[in-house]
Amino acid sequence: MNLRIGVARFSHETCTFCPNITTLADWERGGIRYGRDALCTEGEGRSYLTGFKEVAEKGEGVELVGVLRADHPATVGMGSWITTEAFEVISERIVEGLKQAGGIDGVLLSLHGAMAVINISRPEAELCRRIRRALGKVPIMVTLDLHANEDIELANACDAVFILKTYPHLDDHEIGATAARCMVETILGSFKPAMAFRKPGVVSASVFQASNAYPMKIVFDRCREWESKGVYCASVAPGFAYADVPDIGASVFVVTNGDHELAERCAQDLSDLIWSVKEALTRRVPNAKEGVSEVINMVKRGEKPVVIAYHNDRLGDGTHVLKELIEQGAVNWCSTSIADPKTLHKLREEHKVGEIVTVSVGGWIDPISGEPITITGRVEWLGPADWVETGPMGRGAKMHDDLIAVLDLGMNRHVVISERLRAPMSADPLRALGLDVDSFDIVEIKSRVHHKAFWDTWSKADFPVDPPGTTPADLRTLHYENIPWDVYPIGEKWRRKK
């Protein structure tokens, strides 16, 4: 029997507090891939798609039919609301591609779950509904990032949902394979997906969602415990707090082979567990001045090296931590990304490696990022950079930057200037720039949790800081308009109790 499974990827984690919307032109410039090219993963490392492909390659007579892949708009992580036009056009291309392929037995969708679209409140569920109307009763199965914001509409619109259990995200391939195996067995008739859903009503900042730390570790451990008792896949998405949408916050999806009662018991248990640890998912994080001061003291005590996690600079041009490193007299450090394309291109046009330059960097996108900082240093790198990722995040991926610069400010202080936000997931991109990573006492990285997969093995401590930014730890500083009144801790019900 020849099984034809349509595959599409349409993924975006939308921070609605960023200033610039994400248009169809942004998606086109970033690159939308079609047909067989949508399945190409060469040089990318392990992913949901490689998981799909592994199952297809091992299964006899299983064919993946690539339809469309859109996961990298030109706005990348700093893009805000997706325009209605962009969603309508890309969704229509997916639906039409599936219809034109003909003879599709099932559809695997690699989505994110935190997409936010103007005038379309639940885009992932809407995409599934459109595919259902076009193809009828073929199984539709979805993989999601654990920062997904979803509700019962997605559960009603598809047959099964599978979500990552690791943050940093290290199980994309495994979750993709889990979904693909379920799809194949469902088409063959040996699996009858039964799915339960719960919405605990809890929102948390991403910086508190690491899967190897309390409280999320006990949540994901409980998922695995249920899977050892017969649940096919137990999933908890803690959600994405930086999308101002009605389905914000944690969600629970449980898939079993025809056992509705088991799925319901598992989903309720996981929902209750999330609610019980809700207070551990919100706490104060030091601001930049406090954090840098404490890190300098840690270094003096010999508790080094230290990673400063500048977790809330979604735009990339934030200068709050760099300002404090300089003003507080820290030495032996690297600021790994100040996004400033104008300054970067001016350096390329007017200077060369070895020259001493004075430039103003950062603080150009939004006032929340801080003031531009004037620095003087020797140009030690100016040009493209290439490397192969050897760290846990994206291991094996071939990486490239068209243009990047490094300035040496003296006293082993280094500033990396990039075109957009760059967060090194290992030491590889810094070493590709000629930097002696092991000579640093302090490395500042603009990342919430992903960096920890490698950098926790390098550093003595990971120290998050919370200066002003678009993705703060203190969610009460954000202005929400579309969230439920009772969602903890930022709904109106809870704000009134403060």
BANU-32787 format. One record per residue (C-alpha): residue in one letter; x, y, z. Coordinates in steps of 0.02 Angstrom, whole numbers, plus 32768, in hexadecimal, padded with zeros to 4 digits. Layout:
BANU-32787
AXYZ...
END
This chain:
BANU-32787
M800080008000N804680A97FCEL80248132804DR802E81E78015I8041826380A3G803C831D8080V80B9838780E1A80B5844280FFR811184B38178F80CD855F81A3S811E859C8243H812F8642829DE814486738353T80F2871D8350C8123879E83D2T8093881883C1F80F28897842BC817688AE83A4P815B894B833BN8155890B8287I80D2889A8239T8102880281D0T80C48812811DL80B6879B808BA814D87F48040D81B087C980DEW8185871180C8E81B387178010R825A876C8034G828086EE80BBG825B86628041I81C485F18029R81EE85447FE8Y817A84D57F84G816984207F4FR81FD83AE7F6AD826684447F9FA81F384598036L823483B38078C82ED83DA805ET834A83DC8105E83FE83CD80C9G8475842D8138E83ED845981B7G840583DF8246R8377837C8295S82C683BF828CY820E83908283L8225837381C9T82B982FD81E0G824B829C8259F81C1829081D7K823F82578155E828E81D381C4V81E6817D81DDA81BD81878124E8265813F80F3K825280AD816BG819E808B813BE8177802280A2G811480828020V810D81268081E811F81C28016L812D8272805CV80E382F37FE6G8135839B8004V80BC842D7FF1L810284CC803FR817E850680C0A817485B58109D81D385CA81ACH825086568194P820687018166A8280878F814ET824787D881F5V82808737824DG82688741830BM824287FC8310G81A587F282A6S8100882382F4W804E87FC82BAI8041879E8215T7FD287F78198T7F2E87A78167E7F6887A780B3A8005874480DDF7FA486BF813AE7F1C86B380B6V7F9686A28025I800A86248077S7F7A85BD80BCE7F2885BA8011R7FCA857E7FC3I7FD184F08040V7F1D84BD8021E7F2E84CA7F64G7FD2846B7F68L7F8083DC7FC5K7EEC83D97F4EQ7F5B83DC7EB4A7FC883507EF8G7F3182DD7EF7G7F1D82387F50I7F57827A7FF9D7F3881FC8085G7F69826F8115V7FB68319813DL8048833E81B1L805283F581E1S80EE843B8234L80AD84D88289H80E78541831BG804B8568837DA8072861D83ACM8048866A8304A7FE2870A8315V7F83874B827EI7F2287ED826AN7E6687C5826BI7E808708827BS7E8486D98332R7EB886228327P7F1C860D8286E7F5B855B829FA7EAB851B82BEE7E6C8580822AL7EEE853381B7C7EBB848481EFR7E0384AC81D0R7E2884E88120I7E8A844A80FAR7DFC83E18141R7D7D843880D1A7DEB841A803AL7E1E83658058G7D93831C80C1K7DB1829A8147V7E698275812CP7ECC827C81D0I7F1F832381F7M7FA983208278V800A83B482BCT80B383CE830FL80C88468837DD815084C583D8L813984C48495H811D85808490A807985618437N7FDD85C1846AE7F4A8552843CD7E9D85248479I7E1084AA8456E7DFA84EA83A4L7E9B8496836BA7E6B83F483C4N7DC683F68367A7E15842182BFC7E96839582B2D7EAD82E082E5A7F4A82E88351V7FC383688397F8078834683CAI80E083C5842AL819783D3845AK81CA83A2850AT827283FA850FY82A684AF8523P832B84C884E1H82D4846F8451L833583CF8435D82AA83548408D8265839F8367H829A83048304E824F828D8384I81A882E9838AG81A382EE82CCA81C1823282C8T813C8214834DA80BC827482E6A80ED821C8245R80E2816E8294C8035819882D6M800281D38229V803E813581D2E7FEB80C38251T7F4A81278249I7F41811B818BL7F6280608196G7ED7804D8217S7F40800D82A9F7F3080B18309K7E9281138330P7EC681B9837CA7E6381F48412M7E9582A1844FA7E6E830284EEF7E8F83BA850DR7E9B842D85A3K7EC184E785BBP7F088502866AG7EFB85C08661V7FB185E78688V8028865B862CS80E48662864BA817C86BB8608S81EA864E8599V828286688609F822B85FD868FQ81FF856C861CA82A3850B8612S827B8452860AN830A841A867AA82DD84908709Y824D849C8784P81BD84A98767M81B4847386B1K822583DD86CEI81A3838A873DV811D83B086BCF817B835E862DD81AE82CE869ER80F582B386C2C80D282B18607R8152822585F1E810981C88686W805E81C68633E80AD818B8591S80F980F985EFK804780CB8624G7FFE80BE8575V7FE68171853AY802D8183848BC80618239849FA804282AF8532S806A83648508V806F8404856EA809584AB851BP80B8852F85A0G809085AF8519F80D2865584DAA80AC86ED8546Y80DC876E84C3A804B8753844DD7FB187B9847EV7F3287368448P7E9686E48492D7EE58636849FI7F81867284FBG7FD185FF857AA7FEE854A85A2S7F9284BE854BV7F8A8401855DF7F71838584CEV7F6B82CA84EEV7F6482468465T7F3A818F8482N7F0E80FB8414G7E5280FF8425D7E4E811084E3H7DEA81AF8503E7DDD819185BEL7E9A818185D1A7EB6821D8569E7E3D828185D4R7E8A82478679C7F388271863CA7F07831C85FAQ7EB0834C869CD7F4483138705L7FBF8379869ES7F4D841186A2D7F3E8404875FL7FFB83F4876DI801984928708W7F9E84F18775S7FF384B28813V809E84F687E0K8061859A8795E80B386088818A815E85BD87F0L814885F8873CT815286AF876BR81D7870887D1R824287A487CEV82E087A78764P836988298785N837388BF8712A841088E186ABK8469894D872DE844788D387BBG8470883C8752V8516887A870CS854B88B287BAE852888068802V857F87AF8771I861C881A878AN861A87E78842M860687308810V86A0873E87A2K8702878D8830R86D086FA889FG87108681881CE8662864987E7K868A8656872EP86708653869DV85C0869986A1V853F86A98616I84D087438622A842C871485D0Y83E587B7858AH8343875B8570N82C887E2853CD831C883984A8R82B187F5841CL82E2888583A9G839E886883B8D83D1891F83CBG83C889228489T8459897B84DFH842A89708597V84A688E685C4L853489298558K852089D285ACE853189858659L85C58917862AI862389B285F0E85ED8A29867AQ860A89AC8707G86BA898686C9A86A788CF869EV8737887E863EN875087D985E2W86A487D58592C864B87C384ECS85A7881484BAT857187978435S84F287FC83D1I84C388B083B8A845188B98320D847C895582BEP847F893F8201K849E89F781DDT853C89FD8248L857389548206H856789878150K85BD8A2C8174L864E89CB81C1R865A89608124E865889F880B1E86D18A668111H874589F78177K87A989568178V87EB88D881F4G886F89218268E882F89D48267I87FA8A308305V87498A7182F4T86C88ACE835BV86148A9E8336S85678AAD8381V850E8A068393G845F89CB83C1G83C88A278401W83818A4E8355I82E289E68345D827E8A1683DEP829D8A80847BI828089E684E7S832789A284A7G838A8A2B84FEE83F68ABA84BEP84798AA28435I85258A7F847FT85C48ACF843DI86588A588440T870C8A618402G876C89C783D2R87D8896B8355V877E891182C9E87AF885B82DFW872E880D8269L86CE885981D8G867D87EC8155P861C874A8140A862986B681B6D860A85FC819FW8606856E821BV85BC84C3823BE855784BA82DCT859C84378354G8533846583ECP8492840D841EM8423849083CBG8426846E8310R84BA83F98314G84FE83DE8265A84AB8478821AK851384DE81A0M8507859481D6H85308634817BD852F86EF819ED85408764810AL858E87EE8171I85C687FC8225A864388668284V86A388568327L86F088E98382D877988D18405L876389598489G87FF892784E9M881188C8858DN87CA882E8535R872288848517H86CE885A8472V862D8892841DV85DF8831838DI8578889B8315S84FA883F82A8E8474886B8229R83EB88248299L83DC87CA833FR845A873E834FA846186CA83E4P84F2864F83DEM84B185A18407S856285678429A861385AB8423D8620857E836AP85E48624831FL865686878393R86ED861B836DA86C5863082B4L86E486EA82D2G878E86C8831DL875886E483D1D87AD86868460V870F865384BAD876785FE854AS87BF86A18578F871B86F585A8D86D987058659I86328746861AV85D18721857BE85318784855BI84B2872884EFK8409876884B6S83A986C984D7R832A86878552V834E85CD8561H838B858284BCH843F85B684DBK8444854D8579A845184AA8518F850984D284F7W853685648566D8503850E8608T858E849185E4W860B851E85CDS85DC85978658K85D5858C8715A853285EE8716D84A8862D86A5F846A86D686E2P83CA871D8693V83AE87D98698D830E88378675P832B88E88634P82A1893F85D0G827788D78536T81ED889084CAT81EA87E68522P81FD880D85DCA81F88793866DD817D880586C5L80E487EF8657R8086887586B9T80EC88F8865CL809888C985B8H7FF2890F857BY7F7E88828545E7ED7889D84EEN7E9F87F084B3I7EC487768540P7E43871C85AFW7E108778864DD7E3E86E786C0V7EE686AC867AY7F6A86A68702P7FC58717872FI7F9E87A286B2G7EE387978697E7E77882186E0K7E3A87A98768W7EEA879787ADR7F21884B8791R7E91888587FFK7ECF8816888CK7F7C8865888F
END
